[in-house]
Amino acid sequence: MRITLYLNALAFVLLFFTLKRCDGLIKVIIDFDRWELFNGTDLFNMEMIRVRKYNRTMSVLNGTGELLADLDDKYKFGFNFARSAQGNNQYNAYPMKLASRPFCEFIKTYYREYQHLFLKFTNLPFVPDEGLCPFPKGKYWVKDAYVDSSVIPVVVPEGHWRASSDLRIIETNELVSTGSLYVKLTKEIA
């Protein structure tokens, strides 16, 4: 019994160190596929946002969108993720998400935490520690935006991914806008 426990512990330690060593050897590649806005045209005009090929190996997000109203804590916002292993549009919900929160709280936490990844590609406002409420309406552009794959944990599986956003009115839970960003995640040994 003790030998089995010892061997299991040793196997776990070896696996842990092997994964830690491989972490630097595996390169995660994220390739944009498309962006879709399903409803919410009374709040967003996203017709000019497109995915385009940047070079042979990378696609980027480009274009201009317009936020037609200030967004405040009247709304709640969040992201859910789903994965299609074969890329056949049969997506299964994945237990990873950015939970819905009142909009200003979402901006103060998630947006602020990850803004360093996208502010260099856009004219979206910088959010200081105290937050930004309401989020101002206006025209916002994105130019040659890509995802820094170093922020994706190596344990996230390969496949086709869908990140879906929901914007709801808090009082009634009415869905006012939803959109999805589709990407393909692959891994290669560096």
C-alpha positions in Angstrom: 0.0 0.0 0.0 2.7 2.5 0.9 4.8 1.5 -2.1 1.8 2.2 -4.4 1.2 5.6 -2.8 4.9 6.4 -3.1 5.0 5.4 -6.8 1.8 7.4 -7.5 3.4 10.5 -5.8 6.6 10.0 -7.7 4.7 9.7 -11.0 2.8 12.9 -10.2 6.0 14.8 -9.4 7.7 13.5 -12.6 4.7 14.4 -14.6 4.6 17.9 -13.0 8.2 18.6 -13.8 7.9 17.2 -17.3 4.9 19.5 -18.0 6.8 22.4 -16.5 9.8 21.7 -18.8 7.6 21.2 -21.9 5.7 24.4 -21.1 8.5 26.4 -22.8 8.8 23.9 -25.7 5.1 24.0 -26.8 4.0 27.0 -28.8 0.3 27.8 -28.9 -0.9 29.4 -32.1 -4.3 31.2 -32.3 -5.7 32.0 -35.7 -8.8 34.2 -36.0 -11.6 32.8 -38.1 -14.5 35.3 -37.9 -16.5 37.7 -35.8 -20.3 37.7 -35.8 -22.8 40.1 -34.1 -26.1 38.3 -33.9 -28.3 41.1 -32.4 -27.8 44.4 -30.7 -27.6 46.7 -33.8 -29.4 49.4 -31.7 -26.3 49.5 -29.5 -23.5 48.4 -31.8 -22.5 49.0 -35.4 -19.9 46.3 -36.1 -20.3 45.9 -39.8 -16.8 47.1 -40.5 -15.0 44.7 -38.3 -13.3 41.9 -40.3 -10.7 39.2 -40.0 -8.0 39.3 -42.6 -4.8 37.4 -43.4 -1.8 39.3 -42.1 0.8 36.9 -43.5 1.1 33.2 -44.3 0.8 32.2 -40.7 -1.4 34.8 -39.0 -4.8 36.4 -39.3 -5.7 39.6 -37.6 -8.8 41.6 -36.7 -9.3 45.0 -38.4 -11.9 47.7 -38.8 -14.0 50.2 -37.1 -17.1 49.7 -34.9 -19.4 52.2 -33.2 -20.9 52.0 -29.7 -24.1 54.0 -30.1 -24.9 54.5 -26.3 -22.9 54.8 -23.1 -22.8 51.5 -21.2 -23.2 51.6 -17.4 -24.4 49.3 -14.6 -27.9 49.1 -16.2 -26.3 46.3 -18.2 -24.4 43.1 -17.3 -21.8 41.6 -19.6 -19.9 38.3 -19.8 -18.1 35.7 -22.0 -18.7 32.0 -22.4 -16.3 29.6 -24.3 -17.1 26.5 -26.3 -14.9 24.1 -28.3 -15.3 22.0 -31.4 -12.6 19.4 -31.5 -13.1 18.4 -35.2 -14.1 21.9 -36.4 -17.5 20.7 -37.6 -19.5 23.5 -35.8 -20.6 21.2 -33.1 -19.5 23.2 -30.1 -19.5 21.9 -26.6 -19.6 24.3 -23.7 -16.2 24.6 -21.9 -16.0 25.2 -18.2 -14.0 28.4 -18.7 -15.7 31.8 -18.8 -15.7 35.4 -17.7 -18.8 35.5 -15.6 -21.5 38.1 -16.2 -21.1 41.2 -14.1 -22.6 44.6 -14.0 -20.9 46.4 -17.0 -18.8 48.9 -15.0 -17.6 46.1 -12.7 -16.7 44.0 -15.7 -14.7 46.9 -17.2 -13.0 47.6 -13.8 -11.9 43.9 -13.4 -11.6 41.8 -16.5 -11.1 44.6 -19.1 -8.6 46.4 -16.9 -6.7 43.2 -16.2 -6.3 42.3 -19.9 -6.2 45.7 -21.5 -2.4 45.5 -21.9 -3.1 42.8 -24.5 -5.2 44.9 -26.8 -4.7 48.7 -26.2 -1.7 48.7 -28.6 -4.1 47.7 -31.4 -7.1 49.9 -30.7 -8.3 53.3 -29.6 -10.4 51.8 -26.8 -10.1 53.9 -23.6 -7.5 53.0 -20.9 -9.2 52.0 -17.7 -7.4 53.3 -14.5 -7.6 51.5 -11.1 -10.8 53.3 -10.1 -12.6 52.1 -13.2 -14.4 53.9 -16.0 -18.2 54.3 -15.8 -20.0 54.8 -18.0 -18.1 53.3 -20.9 -18.3 56.1 -23.5 -20.1 55.8 -26.8 -18.1 56.5 -29.8 -16.2 55.1 -32.8 -13.5 52.6 -31.9 -11.0 51.1 -34.4 -8.9 48.0 -34.3 -5.8 47.5 -36.5 -3.9 44.3 -37.0 -5.0 42.9 -33.6 -3.9 39.4 -32.7 -3.9 37.3 -29.5 -0.7 37.0 -27.6 -0.6 33.2 -27.3 1.7 33.3 -24.3 -1.3 34.1 -22.1 -3.0 30.9 -23.1 -2.2 28.0 -20.8 -0.6 25.0 -22.5 -3.3 22.7 -21.0 -6.1 24.4 -23.1 -6.8 21.8 -25.8 -6.4 22.3 -29.5 -9.5 22.8 -31.7 -11.9 25.4 -32.9 -13.1 27.8 -30.2 -16.0 30.2 -29.9 -16.0 33.0 -27.4 -19.6 34.3 -27.0 -20.5 37.6 -25.4 -23.8 38.4 -23.8 -25.0 41.9 -22.9 -28.2 41.9 -20.8 -30.4 44.5 -19.1 -30.0 43.7 -15.3 -33.6 44.6 -14.3 -35.3 42.3 -16.8 -32.5 39.9 -17.8 -33.4 40.8 -21.4 -30.7 39.9 -23.9 -29.9 43.1 -25.9 -26.7 41.9 -27.7 -24.8 38.8 -28.4 -21.8 38.1 -30.6 -19.1 35.5 -31.1 -15.5 35.4 -32.0 -14.3 32.2 -33.7 -10.6 31.1 -33.5 -8.6 28.0 -34.2 -6.1 27.0 -31.6 -3.2 24.7 -32.5 0.0 23.7 -30.9 3.5 23.0 -32.2 6.7 22.0 -30.6 9.0 25.0 -30.7 
